[in-house]
């Protein structure tokens, strides 16, 4: 992805532009950007046009929700080619008409723009989506307006997310933000007081300008180099011993090692109590012991908690991956080989389908598949592998269709109080797009992409880190999946209760040759999970 700080002297090309502040890239932001990626030709670049939220004088910002590196990574996974992070002062004087004519049309070459229902633009925010639509129509720019998105009856907005963070409601923050709140700043040298008290801690200064959680003590988890640890984190000014600036001080249970200068990921899970001043270090030590016990109990898998979270595999469990992939391959072939007859297209599609599927344990990546067939069949419409990959993956993702009972089942699970997670192997861009297009992200409390974590199923660590991010032990989790090894063996080894999703795969599908444990409960429809949970002792 290319990043620009100005629209001057940029490559001249047609663009589909997502407009907005995108401070946090929450699910509503993702839908705006996703709409910019849809229905465009290869020659059209997907661009995001935005500003530094702290510089926008027409908005009251109470802190950033992600840093530049995280923002750019998330944008790449959604399919963005270019990011324009422009100086607000350079354009704030433009009238709505001038913004459309001079910026969108002349400078960006926009042929399509997407925005949220409450988007404002032009001098002092004079323009709204109705005016944007009218002005763009005059210069041949199509406009897509994304309606309000609610989660649990709450409109998703950066303001609502900041309010949840300020309240210390990390569960609501996770739901509205679409990912857990995480502290990932370098560990700094502290006073070493924790060592003297018998509770060595790491200190992470809170980043300036960001939204900070309610000051107090949290049960948390820490993830570092693929491992997960229960922890207790004090966020604030440490009134007993004092601090020069707000920081997160974390005691990691069961960990010993030097983390200075490194950036472990600290996830505050549950607010335990406010900060308070203690009359003595002995009293502080006693309270830390109590807090540590509370944090340990949260993730303690040795006690019977009952089932509290239901995790799902995505491909071939919630979504019919093979059907969607065939649609993506057909779109690829129709675009780059327009002279093919339907019979020829079908034959080539099945050859590509079987080539990529290979055998489980032998991963053939989509880019490698495309490179192979573009060489074997020189395209009629000139292209290259990255461009063809973008088109094929976009069509593949857009064709995803969760099975008919999935939405109702997930809704019922939420109504019954279960937490919902998705753990999926694959590359972040492919899997992110597929989950976004499916609409399932708003149903889930957590989405874990193995490609982001650098750990693939069946590695037990990815299951355990997912459970920890929801604040539950593995023994309180069910995992529903189709693959006998990646899903079911991995989940059981991690301490989850596995449920096998059985599909009517093709007779020659490689999964049919992988033996599955016979003692596992199995279902053919996702809704059957509800019955199994009803029959599970809690």
N, C-alpha and C positions, 0 to 999 in steps of 0.2 A: 504494500500500500504506500502510495506517495502522499506526503504531507506538505501542505503549503500554508503560508501565513498571509498570502495576498492572492487576489485573482488577476493581478497584472503579470504579463509576460509568462503565462502558463500555456502549455500545449493546446492548440486549437483542436477541439474534438467535440462531438455531441455528448451530452451528459444527461443522466437521470439523477436528480438532486434531491436528497432528503434535507429538509429545513427544520431547524430547531436547536435548542441549547444542548439537549442530550446529556445533561449533567447527572450521570449515574448509569445511563444505558439500561434502565429498567424495562420491564416487558412492554410497556406502551411505546417507549422509544424504539425498541427492537421492531415493533410492528410497523412503525413509520419507515424505518430504514428498509425493512423487508419489502414493503410495497414498492420502494424505488428499484428493487432488483428484478421485479417481475415484468414479463412481457416486453423485453427490450432486445434489440439486435446486438450482435457481437461488437459492432463498431461503437456502441454507446457505453460510456464509462459510468459506473455507479459512484456517485460522490456524496459526501456529507458536507454541508455548509453550516458552520457553527461559530460560536464565539467562546472566549473564556467566560464562564458564568459570573465570575467575580467582577468582570469589567462592564457588565450590562447594567447600565444605570436605571433601566426601567424595571428591573427585577430586584427583589430583596433576597439575597443569597445568605443562608445561614451555614454555609460550609459545603465543600466539595464532597462528592460521594465516591469518586474513584480518581486515581492519578492518571497521568498522561500515558504511561506504559500500559496500564490495564485497559484504558479506553481504546488505545490503538489495537491491542490484541483482540478485544471484543468486536471491534468494527471489522477486523479482518475475517473473523469467524462468521460474520453475517454476510460477507460477500462484498465489502466496500473496496473500491479500487483507489479512491482519492479522498483525502481529508483536507478540507479548507477550514483552518482555525484562524479566522480573520480578526484583525483589530477592530473592535466595536466602534471606537472613536472615529475610524476612517469612514464609516458608512452610516452612523446614527443620524446624520443630518439629511439623508436622502428621503425624498417623498416616497410613498408606496409605488407610484408609477415609475419613478427613477430607479428604484430598487429592481423592479421587474425588467424594465427596458435595458438599463445599463449593466446591472450585475448579472441577473439570471440569463438574459438573452445575449447581450453583447460579449460579456466577459466569460461566462461559464458555458455558453452555447447550449443551454438547457432545452431539451425537447420534452422533458417530463419533470414535475416536481411532486414531492410527497410531504405532507405535514400533518400535525395533529389537529384535532377539531378546534382547539383554542389558540392556534398559532397567531401571533401578532407580528407585524413588520412595519418598516418605514418610520419616519420621524415620530418620536414619542409613542410608538406602537399604534399609529393611526389605522393601519390596515388589518383587516381580519380575513378569514378564509373566503368569505364571499367576494371581497374585493380582489383577493389574490386570484381567484378563479376567473373573475371577469377580466382583469388585466392580462393574465396569461393567455386567455382565449384570443385576445387581440393580436398576439404575436405568435400564435401557434404552439403554445406550451400546454401540454396536458397536465391536469392537476388531480391528485388523489388525496382525499382527506380521510384520515383514520379516526374513527369515532372513539369516544371515551371507553377505556378498558377498566373494568372493575375486578377486584379479587376479594372474595369473601364480602361482597357488598361495599367495598371501599374503593373509590376511584383511585387508580394508580397515578401518583404524581411525586415529583421530587420533594414537594412540601410535606406530603404525608409520610414519606420515608424519613425525612429529617426529624419529624415529630416523633416517630416511633423510636428512632435512635436516641433522641433526647430523653425519652421516657424510660430508656433501658429495656424496651420490649424487643428483644432480639429475634423472637419468633415471628412477630409481625414484620419486622424489618426484613427478615429473610424472605417472607412471602411477597412483600411489595417490591423489593429490590430484585428479586429473581435469583438471588444467591446470598449466602451468609455474609454478615458483616465480618470483616477480617482486618486484623492489624498485622502488617507485614513490613515493618521498618527495621533497620539494623539495630542490633542490641548494643546499648551504650554502657560504658563503665558506670557503676553505681557506687554506693557507700559501703557495700559489702556487709550491710547490717543483717541481711537474711542469713548469711553464713554464720554469723555469731549467734543468731537465734535458732540455728538448726534447720532453717528453711531457705536454702540458696535460691535466689530469684534472678530473673533476667529483667532488664529495664529497657523499655522501648519508648522514647519520647513520642508523644502524639504529634502527627504532622500538622504544621501550622496551616490554617485555612481550610481544614477539613471538618466535616460534621463529626462531633465527638459524642460518645455515649454518655448517658447519665453517670456522674461520678458515683463510685461505689465499688463493691466487691462482687465479682461474677464467678460462678462455676464456668470453666472454660475447657477447651481442648487445644493442644498444641500439636502441629504437624510439621515434621522436619525430616527431610531425606526419606520420605515415604512411610515413616513411622508416626503413630498417633499416641498421645499421652494425655491423661486427665490432668487438669491444672486448676488453679485458682488465681484470678487476676484482679488486682486493685487498679482501678482507673481513676486518676485524679491527682491530688496534691499531697497525699500521705500526711494527714494532719498531725499524727503523733511525732514523726521525725522530720517532716517538712520536705518540700521539693521546690526547685526554682521555677518549674513550668510543668504543665500537665503531662503525665506519663502513664504508661501501663507497666505495672510491676507484676510479674507472673512467677508463681512457684509451680514448677513442673514435677508432678508426682512420678517417681520411678525413673527419672532421667538424671544422669550425671555426665557432664562434659562441658567443654568451653564453646559458648555460642557468641562470644564477643565479635562484633563486626558482621555477623551472619544475620539472616532475616527469616527466622522461623515464622510460620503462620499461626497466629493466635486468634481463636474464634471464641469470643464471649458468648456463652450459651444461655445462662439463667442468672438474673439479678438476685443476689443473695441478701445484701444489706447496704445501707448507705456507708460512706466513709465516716469514721468517727475517731476522735482523739482518745487515747487510752492513758490512764494515770501512770502506767509504768510499762517498761519493755516486757516484763513478765506477763502482764495482762494482754499485751499485744500478741505475745507468743501463744498464749492460751487460745485467743480468738482465731489466730491463723490455723491452729490445730483443728478447731471446729469447722472452719471454712474448708480446709483441705478434706476433712471427712465428708462434708456435704458434696464437694466436687467429685470425690472418688465414688460416692454412692450413686451419682448420676449415671456413671458409665460402668458400674460394677455388674459384670455378667454372671457372677456366682449366685446371685439372689434371683428369685422368681418374680419378674416384673409383670408378666402377661405380655401379650403382643401389643405394641404401641405404634409400630411403623410398618408399612407395607412398601417394599421396593419392587420395581419392575425392570426387567430388561426392556429395550425398546424394539429393535428389529426382530421380527418374527414372534414377538410376544404381544406388544401393544399394537404394532403396525405390521401390515403385510409387506415385508421388505421386497420379496421377489416380484410381486405385482407392480410395486412402485418403480423398482429398478428397470423392469421391462419397459415401462412408460418412458423413463429417462433415456434409455437406449434408443427407443423409437424416435424420440424427439431429436436426438443426436443424428441419427441416420437420415431423417427427413430433411434436416437443415443442411447437412453437408453433402448429401448424395440425393439431390432432388429428382434425379431421373430414375431412381429405383422403382420397380414395380412393387406392389404390396407383397407378392410372393418372395421377391428378392430381399425386401426389407425384413420380412419375417425370418428368413433363413439367416441373414447376417446378424440380426438381433439375438437369435438363439445361440449362434456361434460365440458372440461376445459374452452373452450371459453365462454360458457353460465355461468359457475360458476364465472369466473373473472368479467364478465360484470355486473352481479348482477343487481342492480337498481341504477340509478343516485341518488346521495346523499348517497349511501352506497358504500364506496370505499373498494375494495378488492385488496390489493397490490399483485404484481407479486410474491414476495417472499412467501407471505402467501399462495397463490394459489399453488405454487410449493411444499411447505411443506405439504399441504393437500394431493396432489395427489401422492407424493413420498411415503407417508405413506399408502395411499390407494392401490397403485400399486408398490410394491417393485421393484426397477429397476433391469434389467438384467445386466446392466453395472454399477458397484458400483459408487456412487457419493454422494454428500451432497448438501444442498440447495444453498450455495454460488456458488459452481461450476456449478450446473445446471442452476442457475440464469444467470451466465455469458454467458453460451452457448445459452440459450433461448433468452436473450435480444440481443445478438449479431446477431442471425439469424433474429429476429424480426426487428431490425434496418436495417440490410443489405437488407431486402426484401421491405423496403419502396420504393414506387414509386409515386412521385407526379403525379397528373393527367396531361394528355397530353398538356393542354393549360397553365399550371402553369409557366413554364420557359419563354415562349414567353410573357405572360402577365406581369410578373415581369420585364422583359427586357424593354417592352414598357413603363411601369410605370416609370422606371428609366430614359428612354429617354425623357419622358415628364416632368422630374424634380421633381417627387414625391419622398419623403423619404419612405423607406419600413421597416416595423418592424414585428417581430413575437413574440407573447406572448402565452406561453403554460403552462398549468398545468402539474404536474407530477414531478417525481424525476429527479435531474440533470443528473445522469448518463444515464438513459433511454432516456430522451428527447435530451440530447446532442448528443448521438450516432445516434439517428434517424435523427436529423437535419444534422449532418455531412455526414452520408451515403447518404442522399437525394441530397446533393450538393447545398442546398438552402442557406447555411450560406453566401456564397460569393455574393448572390443577396441582402441580407438584410443589412440595415444600423444598425440594432439593433436586437438582440435576447434576450428576457427576459424569464428566466426560473423561474417559480414560486417557485420551490423547493429551488433555491438559495436565493430567496428574503424572504422566510418564509411567503409569502402572496399568496393566491390562488385566481384566478378568482372565483366568481364575485366581490371580494373586489375592490372597486373603486380605492384604493391606488395603485394597481399594474398597472392599466391603466394610472393613472396620473403620476406615476414615469417614465413609459416608454415614455410618451409624452415629459416630461421634459428632459429626457436624449437625445432626438433629438432636443431639443431647440424649441419646438412648444407647443402651448396651446392645451388642449384637444379638444376645439371647432374647431381646424384645422385638426382633425384626423378622419379618417374612420376606423371602425373595422369590419372585415369580419369573421364571425364565424357561427357554426352550432348549438351550444347549446343554447336553449332559455333563460336559466338563466345565466350560467357561462359566456357566450360570450355576448349575446345581451342585457340582462337586466344590466349586469355589465358595459358594455361599455356605454350604454345610461346614466346610473346614473353618470358615470364619466365625461360626457360631450361630448363623442365621437358621431359620426353618425354611427349607427349600420346597417350592411347589413347582411341579413340571407342567409347562404349557405344551400341550400336544397339538401339532398341526398335521394336516393332511399334505405332507410334502410330496413332491414328485417322486416317482418310484426310484429314480436314479440319484436322488439328492444325497450328498455325502453324509448328512446327519443321520440317515437311516443305518449307517454302518458303525455308528458310535454307540457302544452299549450304555444304557442308562440304568442307574440303580433302581431296583425293583421295589424297594420299600418306601419310595416317595409318593406322596399324594399327587394326583395328576388331574388336570382340568382340560377341557376342550374350549371352554368359553371363559373369558375373563370374569364374567359375573359370578361364576362358580366359586370364586375366591370368597365371596360374602358368606356362602354356606359353610365353607371350610373354617372361616374365622368364627362363625357362630358355634361350631362344634369343637373349637379349641378351648381348653380350660384356661381361664385367665385368673 
